[in-house]
Amino acid sequence: MRRPVRGDRALTSGEFNLKWARAILEALAECGVEEVEIAPGSRSAPLVLAAQMLAGIRIRVHLDERCAGFFAVGYGRSHLGPAAVVTTSGTAVANLLPAVVEADMSDVPLIVVSADRPPEMRGADANQTILQPGIFGERVRFEADLPLPSVHGLRAVGPRSVIEIVRRAARQATGPPGGPVHLNVPFDKPLQPEAPEGLERDGGGGEVPPNLTAAAEVVGRVEAGAPGRWEAGRRGRGRDQDTLLAHRLEAAQRPLLVAGPVTDPGLDGPAVVRFATQTGVPALADPLSGARFERALGDPPTAPVLGAYDHFLRDGEVLRRLHPDLIIRIGRTPTSGALEGALETWHEATQVVIDDGAHRKDHQGLARHYLHASAGRVLNRLADEQDVDPPPHSPWTRTWTEIEAAAWSAIGDDHADADHEGAYAAATLRALPTGATLFVSSSMPVRDVDAYGRPAPLDVQVLGNRGANGIDGVVSSVMGCAGGGAGPVVGLIGDIALYHDMNGLLAARDRTLNVVFVLVDNDGGGIFHMLPIRDFEPAFTPYFATPHGLDFRHAAKLYGLRFTDAATPADLEKAVAAACRRAGTEIIRVRTDRERNRESHERTRARVARRVHELMNREET
């Protein structure tokens, strides 16, 4: 039966749908969007046809919406600008939720453009129709349910034009702080023009439909002051806050800087190194802070930027010896559980958080002061106020650097152990060429880089999805980093994470993406061997360690990728260095044993503790 014409407007034409979609994408392009990730579908046909007509937009096709979303997250991390993800209607949109969550928690720019059925089909048992407006809830910074295109006009429901709504969405995505936004775009049939003529690629500038001056209904949260966000007016008083912090710093006898994972390591990392150099304040630098491997460290490093803390801050006597009176914190929660625990142990110290992100970063409730400002800019201003020549290290700073040196001396004895996954992480770092990007998966890879990646002027960036700390979408995020201009990109990933996002390997069809996956394959969830649950057999192995018995060589063959095995850390270092010089994507696998890896970690920590205690005992005598 033919559906009747609606009384207040005529049915949409395919030609008008195309013009409508093209105007939306041109508005995004004007705001700096250069990349569109497309997942196949019918309802999104106008958006797809419009995208391929615009010469200024690069298009990538993903057969899995979740892969498209995480590719865009990786792109946004390296490019620091948003990619748009175009999907059809229904559960296709729901598959983007994990990527939207990660983008939200990490302040990474992302634009979701979901095609939809006409509004009257919602809740009426129409095929492939769900309630898409509001589907991402509090996780998007801006949301708009755009009007249905119509040849004969629209009923205005607000003061802003559709074009301005689209531009506003792009501004919200870019920030600062960046984050995800959602544009829901309904289309009626016929979805495309009657004939394919005139759909050739051009530079834009086509006729904008006059009805785009009608309004769209903006739903959900549209500004930073909505529930769960810090209101813009509370973002501080600029230099007044800097002055307060400068006074605190001047009065402190035992100051400490803790740099956690940051959204823009290229800004915050060099600022941490410069601040530590100019003030002499010890800086505990997470590998995702941008400071751990910053070239400004010098060779050998002269700034008190430290990285072995995950080993020695597990010791109660060391915690008492290193008790600070001022802690300046930037970035998200540190990767190191030992450092996170130390912050709580040092609760009597004055803790100051510097952060301009969209989420409060003080889940332990320890911050006495919260400065809503760019951490990189604040640290640079504080460094500017110091003397031109860096001061000699104070006894406080020397204690930290001597303990750090003792710890690395003990850790260095372990790198020949092939069963030690930390040794493989360190080998991967050593193999990186200048300008490379290391993308580390959550779970054990990021912890191994944190615990075994010694600060050095490697001039590489280290990225990871630590907003929600999940392992989903890692493969696609690595590929997206390469797509955003980073390269070569090395992804350090575990076997469960690779399995979880194996579909993301399809992006390797683009041979211009120089990606090397270092696969640490321990046949299951190695991180659970580090937790007390490991003692709860027989439940532990099948329900937590979850051995799968998969041989990922077959996955590489499926996607046409080069696959090699490395038997030792030295072999891995050579293999990664060689792979970074080749075009395309490949996988290098190292096999480890979960239980032997745990035992090796424990031996290393015990050796670090002995070496540090020997140092402290010599100082006391």
C-alpha positions as CSV (number, residue, x, y, z in Angstrom):
1,M,0.0,0.0,0.0
2,R,1.3,3.4,-0.9
3,R,2.0,5.7,2.1
4,P,-0.1,8.8,1.9
5,V,1.4,12.2,1.3
6,R,1.7,14.2,4.6
7,G,-0.7,17.0,4.9
8,D,1.7,19.9,5.8
9,R,4.5,19.1,3.2
10,A,5.1,17.3,0.0
11,L,7.3,14.2,-0.2
12,T,11.1,14.9,-0.4
13,S,12.8,14.6,-3.7
14,G,16.1,12.7,-4.1
15,E,17.7,15.8,-5.7
16,F,16.8,17.9,-2.7
17,N,18.1,15.3,-0.3
18,L,21.4,15.4,-2.1
19,K,21.6,19.2,-1.9
20,W,20.6,19.1,1.7
21,A,23.3,16.6,2.6
22,R,25.9,18.4,0.5
23,A,25.2,21.7,2.3
24,I,25.7,20.0,5.7
25,L,29.0,18.4,4.7
26,E,30.2,21.6,3.1
27,A,29.5,23.4,6.4
28,L,31.6,20.8,8.2
29,A,34.4,21.2,5.7
30,E,34.4,25.0,6.1
31,C,34.9,24.3,9.8
32,G,38.0,22.3,9.2
33,V,36.7,18.7,8.7
34,E,38.9,17.0,6.2
35,E,38.0,13.3,6.7
36,V,34.8,11.3,6.6
37,E,34.5,7.7,7.8
38,I,31.6,5.9,6.1
39,A,29.9,2.7,7.1
40,P,27.7,1.3,4.4
41,G,23.9,1.7,4.5
42,S,20.9,2.8,2.5
43,R,19.4,5.6,4.5
44,S,22.7,7.5,4.5
45,A,22.9,7.5,0.7
46,P,22.4,11.3,0.3
47,L,25.3,11.9,2.8
48,V,27.6,9.4,1.0
49,L,26.9,10.7,-2.4
50,A,27.5,14.3,-1.2
51,A,30.7,13.4,0.5
52,Q,32.2,11.8,-2.7
53,M,31.4,15.0,-4.6
54,L,33.5,17.2,-2.4
55,A,37.2,17.3,-3.4
56,G,38.4,18.7,-0.1
57,I,37.2,15.7,1.9
58,R,39.0,12.4,2.2
59,I,36.7,9.4,2.5
60,R,37.4,6.0,4.1
61,V,35.0,3.1,4.1
62,H,34.6,0.8,7.1
63,L,32.4,-2.3,7.1
64,D,32.0,-2.1,10.9
65,E,30.6,1.0,12.5
66,R,32.5,0.4,15.7
67,C,35.8,0.3,13.7
68,A,34.7,3.6,11.9
69,G,34.1,5.2,15.3
70,F,37.5,4.2,16.8
71,F,39.3,5.0,13.6
72,A,37.9,8.5,14.0
73,V,39.1,8.6,17.6
74,G,42.6,7.7,16.6
75,Y,42.5,10.2,13.8
76,G,41.4,12.9,16.3
77,R,44.2,12.0,18.7
78,S,47.0,12.5,16.1
79,H,45.3,15.1,13.9
80,L,43.8,17.1,16.8
81,G,40.9,17.9,14.6
82,P,37.6,15.9,14.1
83,A,36.7,13.3,11.6
84,A,33.0,12.9,10.7
85,V,31.5,9.4,11.0
86,V,28.5,8.8,8.7
87,T,26.2,5.9,9.4
88,T,22.8,4.6,8.4
89,S,19.9,4.3,10.8
90,G,19.1,1.8,13.5
91,T,21.7,-0.2,15.5
92,A,24.4,1.1,13.2
93,V,24.3,4.3,15.3
94,A,24.3,2.3,18.6
95,N,27.6,0.7,17.6
96,L,29.3,4.0,17.9
97,L,28.7,4.3,21.6
98,P,32.0,2.9,22.8
99,A,34.0,5.3,20.5
100,V,31.8,8.2,21.7
101,V,32.4,7.3,25.3
102,E,36.2,7.3,24.7
103,A,36.1,10.6,22.8
104,D,34.1,12.2,25.6
105,M,36.3,10.9,28.4
106,S,39.5,11.8,26.5
107,D,38.4,15.2,25.1
108,V,39.0,14.0,21.6
109,P,37.1,15.7,18.8
110,L,34.6,13.5,16.9
111,I,31.5,14.3,14.8
112,V,28.8,11.7,14.4
113,V,26.4,12.2,11.5
114,S,23.7,9.6,11.6
115,A,21.1,9.2,8.9
116,D,17.5,8.5,10.1
117,R,14.0,7.7,9.0
118,P,11.4,10.4,9.0
119,P,10.3,11.4,12.6
120,E,6.8,9.9,12.3
121,M,8.3,6.4,11.7
122,R,9.9,6.4,15.2
123,G,8.1,4.1,17.6
124,A,5.8,2.8,14.9
125,D,7.4,-0.5,14.1
126,A,9.2,0.8,11.0
127,N,12.2,-1.3,9.9
128,Q,15.7,-0.3,11.0
129,T,14.2,2.6,13.1
130,I,15.1,3.3,16.7
131,L,15.0,6.5,18.7
132,Q,18.3,8.0,17.6
133,P,18.1,11.5,19.1
134,G,19.5,11.3,22.6
135,I,21.0,7.9,22.0
136,F,24.4,9.0,23.4
137,G,23.0,10.7,26.4
138,E,25.4,12.7,28.5
139,R,28.4,11.6,26.4
140,V,28.1,14.2,23.6
141,R,28.8,17.9,24.0
142,F,26.2,18.9,21.5
143,E,23.3,17.2,19.8
144,A,20.9,18.2,17.1
145,D,17.9,16.4,15.5
146,L,17.8,18.1,12.1
147,P,14.6,18.7,10.3
148,L,13.4,16.5,7.5
149,P,14.3,18.0,4.1
150,S,11.3,19.1,2.1
151,V,10.8,20.8,-1.2
152,H,7.8,22.8,0.1
153,G,9.2,24.2,3.3
154,L,9.5,23.4,7.0
155,R,7.8,24.3,10.2
156,A,10.4,26.4,12.1
157,V,11.0,25.3,15.7
158,G,13.8,27.6,16.7
159,P,15.8,30.7,15.8
160,R,18.9,29.1,14.2
161,S,19.4,27.9,10.7
162,V,20.4,24.3,10.0
163,I,23.8,25.5,8.6
164,E,24.5,27.4,11.8
165,I,23.5,24.4,13.8
166,V,26.1,22.3,11.8
167,R,28.8,25.0,12.3
168,R,28.0,25.1,16.0
169,A,28.4,21.4,16.3
170,A,31.8,21.6,14.6
171,R,32.9,24.3,17.0
172,Q,31.8,22.2,20.0
173,A,33.7,19.2,18.7
174,T,36.9,21.1,18.2
175,G,36.8,22.8,21.6
176,P,38.7,23.4,23.7
177,P,38.0,21.1,25.2
178,G,37.4,18.8,22.2
179,G,34.8,16.1,22.3
180,P,32.0,14.2,20.5
181,V,28.9,15.8,18.9
182,H,25.9,14.2,17.2
183,L,24.0,15.4,14.2
184,N,20.9,13.2,13.4
185,V,19.8,13.7,9.8
186,P,16.4,12.2,8.8
187,F,15.7,11.6,5.1
188,D,12.6,10.4,3.3
189,K,12.4,8.4,0.1
190,P,13.4,8.6,-2.7
191,L,16.8,8.9,-1.1
192,Q,18.9,9.6,-4.2
193,P,18.3,11.5,-7.5
194,E,16.6,9.7,-10.3
195,A,19.9,9.4,-12.3
196,P,23.6,9.4,-11.3
197,E,24.5,12.2,-13.7
198,G,26.0,15.2,-12.1
199,L,27.5,13.4,-9.1
200,E,31.1,13.8,-10.2
201,R,33.7,15.0,-7.6
202,D,34.2,18.8,-7.5
203,G,35.5,21.4,-5.1
204,G,32.2,22.3,-3.5
205,G,30.3,25.6,-3.8
206,G,27.1,24.1,-5.0
207,E,23.7,25.7,-4.5
208,V,22.5,25.6,-0.9
209,P,18.8,24.8,-0.6
210,P,16.9,27.8,0.6
211,N,15.1,25.8,3.2
212,L,18.3,25.3,5.1
213,T,17.5,28.7,6.6
214,A,14.7,26.9,8.6
215,A,15.5,25.8,12.1
216,A,16.6,22.5,13.6
217,E,15.6,21.3,17.0
218,V,18.6,21.1,19.2
219,V,18.2,18.4,21.9
220,G,20.2,17.3,24.8
221,R,23.2,19.1,26.2
222,V,24.6,21.9,24.1
223,E,26.9,23.9,26.3
224,A,29.7,23.1,28.8
225,G,27.5,24.2,31.7
226,A,25.1,21.3,31.5
227,P,24.9,18.7,34.3
228,G,28.1,16.9,34.9
229,R,30.2,19.7,33.3
230,W,32.2,22.5,34.7
231,E,30.5,25.8,33.9
232,A,32.5,28.1,31.6
233,G,32.2,30.9,34.3
234,R,34.0,28.6,36.8
235,R,37.1,28.2,34.7
236,G,39.1,30.5,36.9
237,R,40.6,34.0,36.9
238,G,43.7,33.3,34.8
239,R,46.7,35.0,36.2
240,D,45.2,35.2,39.7
241,Q,45.2,31.4,39.8
242,D,48.8,31.3,38.5
243,T,49.9,33.7,41.2
244,L,48.3,31.6,43.9
245,L,50.1,28.5,42.5
246,A,53.4,30.4,42.2
247,H,53.2,31.4,45.8
248,R,52.4,27.8,46.9
249,L,55.4,26.7,44.8
250,E,57.8,29.2,46.3
251,A,56.8,28.3,49.9
252,A,57.0,24.5,49.3
253,Q,60.0,22.6,50.7
254,R,59.2,19.3,49.0
255,P,57.2,20.1,45.7
256,L,56.3,17.3,43.2
257,L,54.7,17.4,39.8
258,V,52.6,14.4,38.7
259,A,51.9,14.3,34.9
260,G,49.2,11.8,33.9
261,P,47.9,11.0,30.4
262,V,47.0,14.2,28.5
263,T,44.9,15.0,25.4
264,D,47.6,17.1,23.8
265,P,51.1,15.6,24.6
266,G,52.7,17.9,22.1
267,L,51.8,20.9,24.2
268,D,51.8,19.6,27.8
269,G,54.9,17.3,27.5
270,P,57.5,19.9,26.6
271,A,55.9,22.2,29.2
272,V,56.4,19.6,31.9
273,V,60.1,19.1,30.9
274,R,60.7,22.9,30.8
275,F,59.0,23.4,34.2
276,A,61.0,20.6,35.8
277,T,64.2,22.0,34.3
278,Q,63.7,25.6,35.3
279,T,62.3,24.9,38.8
280,G,64.2,21.7,39.7
281,V,60.9,20.1,40.8
282,P,60.8,16.3,40.4
283,A,58.2,15.3,37.7
284,L,56.7,11.9,37.6
285,A,55.9,11.5,33.9
286,D,53.3,9.0,32.7
287,P,54.2,7.6,29.3
288,L,51.1,9.3,27.9
289,S,52.0,12.7,29.4
290,G,54.2,13.7,26.5
291,A,57.1,14.3,28.8
292,R,58.6,10.8,29.3
293,F,60.3,10.7,25.9
294,E,60.5,14.4,25.0
295,R,63.6,15.5,23.1
296,A,64.1,18.5,25.4
297,L,65.2,16.0,28.1
298,G,68.7,16.0,26.6
299,D,71.0,13.1,26.4
300,P,71.7,12.1,29.1
301,P,68.6,13.6,30.6
302,T,69.3,16.6,32.8
303,A,65.7,17.5,33.8
304,P,64.4,15.6,36.9
305,V,61.7,13.8,34.9
306,L,61.2,10.3,36.4
307,G,59.6,7.1,35.2
308,A,60.6,4.2,37.5
309,Y,58.1,5.2,40.3
310,D,55.7,2.3,39.6
311,H,58.4,0.0,41.1
312,F,59.7,1.9,44.1
313,L,56.5,3.6,45.3
314,R,55.1,0.2,46.3
315,D,57.4,0.3,49.3
316,G,56.1,1.9,52.5
317,E,59.5,3.1,53.7
318,V,60.1,4.8,50.4
319,L,56.7,6.5,50.5
320,R,57.6,7.9,53.9
321,R,61.0,9.1,52.8
322,L,59.5,10.8,49.7
323,H,56.5,12.5,51.3
324,P,55.9,15.8,49.4
325,D,54.2,18.9,50.9
326,L,52.9,20.2,47.5
327,I,51.7,18.1,44.6
328,I,50.9,19.7,41.3
329,R,48.8,17.4,39.1
330,I,48.0,17.5,35.4
331,G,46.3,15.1,33.1
332,R,44.1,12.1,33.9
333,T,44.6,9.4,36.6
334,P,48.1,8.0,36.3
335,T,48.5,4.6,34.7
336,S,50.5,3.4,37.6
337,G,48.4,1.9,40.5
338,A,51.4,2.5,42.8
339,L,51.5,6.2,42.0
340,E,47.7,6.5,42.4
341,G,48.0,4.8,45.8
342,A,50.9,7.1,46.8
343,L,48.8,10.2,46.0
344,E,46.2,8.9,48.5
345,T,48.9,8.1,51.1
346,W,50.2,11.7,50.7
347,H,46.8,13.2,51.4
348,E,48.2,15.7,53.9
349,A,50.1,17.4,51.1
350,T,48.5,20.4,49.3
351,Q,47.4,19.0,46.0
352,V,46.6,21.3,43.0
353,V,45.0,20.1,39.8
354,I,45.5,22.1,36.6
355,D,43.0,21.0,34.0
356,D,40.8,22.6,31.2
357,G,39.0,19.4,30.2
358,A,35.3,18.6,30.3
359,H,35.5,16.1,33.2
360,R,36.8,16.7,36.7
361,K,40.0,14.8,37.3
362,D,40.1,14.1,41.0
363,H,38.2,10.9,41.7
364,Q,40.0,10.5,45.0
365,G,38.8,13.9,46.2
366,L,42.4,15.0,47.2
367,A,42.6,18.3,45.3
368,R,42.6,21.3,47.6
369,H,42.7,23.7,44.6
370,Y,41.4,23.1,41.1
371,L,42.7,25.4,38.4
372,H,40.6,25.4,35.3
373,A,43.3,26.3,32.8
374,S,45.6,24.8,30.2
375,A,48.2,22.9,32.1
376,G,50.8,23.4,29.4
377,R,50.4,27.2,29.4
378,V,50.4,27.4,33.2
379,L,53.5,25.3,33.5
380,N,55.3,27.4,30.9
381,R,54.3,30.7,32.6
382,L,55.7,29.3,35.9
383,A,58.9,28.3,34.2
384,D,59.1,31.8,32.7
385,E,59.2,33.3,36.2
386,Q,62.3,31.4,37.2
387,D,65.9,32.4,36.8
388,V,67.4,32.1,33.3
389,D,69.8,29.4,34.5
390,P,68.2,26.3,36.1
391,P,68.9,26.0,39.8
392,P,71.1,23.2,41.2
393,H,69.1,20.3,42.4
394,S,67.9,20.5,46.0
395,P,68.5,17.6,48.5
396,W,64.8,16.8,47.9
397,T,65.2,16.5,44.2
398,R,68.5,14.6,44.5
399,T,66.9,12.0,46.7
400,W,64.3,11.4,44.0
401,T,66.8,11.2,41.2
402,E,69.2,8.9,43.1
403,I,66.3,6.5,43.9
404,E,65.3,6.6,40.3
405,A,68.8,5.8,39.1
406,A,69.0,2.9,41.6
407,A,65.6,1.6,40.3
408,W,66.7,1.7,36.7
409,S,69.9,-0.1,37.5
410,A,67.9,-3.0,39.0
411,I,65.4,-3.0,36.1
412,G,68.2,-3.1,33.6
413,D,69.3,-6.5,34.9
414,D,66.0,-7.9,33.6
415,H,65.9,-7.0,30.0
416,A,67.4,-10.3,28.7
417,D,64.5,-12.2,30.2
418,A,62.4,-13.3,27.2
419,D,59.5,-14.2,29.4
420,H,59.2,-10.6,30.7
421,E,56.7,-8.5,28.7
422,G,58.2,-5.3,30.1
423,A,61.4,-6.2,28.3
424,Y,59.4,-6.4,25.0
425,A,57.8,-3.0,25.7
426,A,61.3,-1.4,26.3
427,A,62.6,-3.0,23.1
428,T,59.7,-1.6,21.1
429,L,60.5,1.9,22.5
430,R,64.2,1.6,21.6
431,A,63.3,0.6,18.0
432,L,61.2,3.6,17.2
433,P,62.6,6.0,14.7
434,T,62.5,9.8,15.3
435,G,59.1,11.2,14.8
436,A,57.3,7.9,15.2
437,T,54.1,7.3,17.3
438,L,53.7,4.5,19.7
439,F,50.0,3.7,20.4
440,V,49.7,1.5,23.5
441,S,46.7,-0.6,24.3
442,S,45.1,-0.5,27.7
443,S,45.5,-3.5,30.1
444,M,49.2,-4.7,30.3
445,P,50.8,-2.9,27.3
446,V,50.4,0.6,28.7
447,R,51.5,-0.6,32.2
448,D,54.6,-2.3,30.8
449,V,55.5,0.9,28.9
450,D,54.9,2.9,32.1
451,A,57.0,0.5,34.3
452,Y,59.8,-0.3,31.8
453,G,60.0,2.8,29.5
454,R,63.0,4.8,30.8
455,P,62.9,8.6,30.2
456,A,65.0,9.4,27.2
457,P,65.0,12.0,24.4
458,L,63.5,9.7,21.8
459,D,61.5,12.4,20.1
460,V,58.4,10.2,19.7
461,Q,54.8,10.5,20.8
462,V,53.0,7.9,22.9
463,L,49.3,7.8,22.7
464,G,46.6,5.5,24.0
465,N,42.8,5.3,24.8
466,R,42.9,6.0,28.5
467,G,39.7,8.0,28.8
468,A,37.6,4.9,29.7
469,N,40.6,2.5,29.9
470,G,39.0,0.0,27.6
471,I,40.6,-2.4,25.2
472,D,37.9,-2.1,22.5
473,G,38.7,-0.4,19.3
474,V,42.5,-0.4,19.7
475,V,43.3,-1.7,16.2
476,S,41.1,0.9,14.6
477,S,42.5,3.7,16.8
478,V,46.0,2.7,15.8
479,M,45.0,2.8,12.1
480,G,43.2,6.1,12.7
481,C,46.4,7.6,14.1
482,A,48.2,6.8,10.9
483,G,45.3,8.2,9.0
484,G,45.5,11.4,10.9
485,G,49.1,12.0,9.7
486,A,51.2,10.3,12.4
487,G,53.7,7.8,11.0
488,P,55.1,5.4,11.3
489,V,52.7,4.2,14.0
490,V,53.6,1.2,16.1
491,G,50.7,-0.4,18.1
492,L,51.7,-2.3,21.2
493,I,48.7,-4.6,21.7
494,G,47.7,-7.8,23.5
495,D,46.0,-10.8,22.0
496,I,42.6,-10.1,23.5
497,A,42.6,-6.5,22.3
498,L,43.6,-7.6,18.8
499,Y,40.9,-10.2,18.7
500,H,38.3,-7.7,20.0
501,D,38.9,-5.3,17.1
502,M,40.2,-7.6,14.4
503,N,37.8,-6.1,11.9
504,G,39.8,-2.9,12.2
505,L,42.6,-4.6,10.1
506,L,40.5,-4.0,7.0
507,A,41.8,-0.4,7.0
508,A,45.2,-1.8,6.1
509,R,44.0,-1.9,2.5
510,D,45.3,1.7,2.4
511,R,49.0,1.0,1.8
512,T,49.9,4.6,2.6
513,L,49.3,3.9,6.3
514,N,52.6,2.8,7.8
515,V,51.5,0.7,10.8
516,V,53.4,-2.0,12.8
517,F,51.5,-4.0,15.3
518,V,53.6,-5.6,18.1
519,L,51.3,-8.4,19.3
520,V,52.1,-9.6,22.8
521,D,50.4,-13.0,22.7
522,N,50.0,-14.8,26.0
523,D,46.8,-16.6,25.1
524,G,44.4,-14.8,27.3
525,G,44.1,-11.9,29.8
526,G,47.5,-11.6,31.3
527,I,46.6,-8.7,33.5
528,F,44.3,-10.9,35.7
529,H,47.4,-12.8,36.8
530,M,48.5,-9.6,38.5
531,L,45.3,-9.5,40.6
532,P,44.3,-11.6,43.7
533,I,41.6,-13.4,41.6
534,R,44.4,-15.6,40.2
535,D,44.3,-17.7,43.3
536,F,40.6,-18.6,42.7
537,E,40.9,-21.8,40.7
538,P,39.1,-23.5,39.1
539,A,37.1,-20.4,38.2
540,F,40.1,-18.3,37.3
541,T,41.4,-19.9,34.1
542,P,38.1,-20.3,32.2
543,Y,36.4,-17.1,33.4
544,F,39.2,-14.5,33.8
545,A,42.4,-15.7,32.0
546,T,40.1,-16.9,29.2
547,P,42.7,-18.8,27.0
548,H,41.5,-18.8,23.4
549,G,44.1,-20.9,21.5
550,L,43.9,-18.7,18.4
551,D,46.8,-18.4,16.0
552,F,46.8,-14.8,14.7
553,R,48.9,-15.8,11.7
554,H,45.6,-16.7,10.0
555,A,44.1,-13.3,10.7
556,A,47.2,-11.7,9.1
557,K,46.7,-13.9,6.1
558,L,43.0,-13.0,5.8
559,Y,43.8,-9.3,5.6
560,G,47.0,-9.8,3.4
561,L,49.4,-8.6,6.1
562,R,53.0,-9.5,6.6
563,F,53.4,-11.6,9.8
564,T,56.6,-12.5,11.7
565,D,57.6,-13.9,15.1
566,A,60.2,-12.4,17.4
567,A,61.7,-14.8,20.0
568,T,63.6,-12.3,22.2
569,P,63.5,-8.6,23.0
570,A,66.7,-8.1,20.8
571,D,64.9,-9.9,17.9
572,L,61.8,-7.7,18.4
573,E,63.9,-4.5,18.4
574,K,65.5,-5.3,15.0
575,A,62.1,-6.4,13.6
576,V,60.3,-3.3,14.6
577,A,63.0,-1.0,13.3
578,A,63.0,-2.8,9.9
579,A,59.2,-2.8,9.7
580,C,59.0,1.0,10.4
581,R,61.0,1.5,7.2
582,R,58.5,-0.5,5.0
583,A,55.2,0.7,3.6
584,G,51.9,-0.8,4.6
585,T,50.8,-2.6,7.7
586,E,52.3,-5.7,9.4
587,I,52.2,-7.8,12.6
588,I,55.1,-8.9,14.7
589,R,54.2,-11.4,17.3
590,V,56.0,-12.2,20.6
591,R,54.7,-15.2,22.6
592,T,54.9,-15.1,26.4
593,D,53.6,-17.1,29.3
594,R,51.2,-15.4,31.7
595,E,52.4,-17.0,34.9
596,R,56.1,-16.7,34.1
597,N,55.5,-13.1,33.2
598,R,53.9,-12.4,36.6
599,E,56.8,-14.1,38.4
600,S,59.3,-12.1,36.4
601,H,57.5,-8.8,37.3
602,E,57.6,-9.8,41.0
603,R,61.4,-10.6,40.8
604,T,62.1,-7.2,39.2
605,R,60.1,-5.3,41.9
606,A,61.9,-7.2,44.6
607,R,65.3,-6.4,43.1
608,V,64.3,-2.7,42.8
609,A,63.2,-2.7,46.4
610,R,66.6,-4.2,47.6
611,R,68.6,-1.8,45.5
612,V,66.7,1.3,46.7
613,H,66.9,0.1,50.3
614,E,70.6,-0.3,50.0
615,L,70.9,3.3,48.7
616,M,68.8,4.7,51.6
617,N,70.8,2.7,54.1
618,R,74.1,4.1,52.8
619,E,72.7,7.6,53.0
620,E,71.7,7.1,56.6
621,T,75.1,5.9,57.6
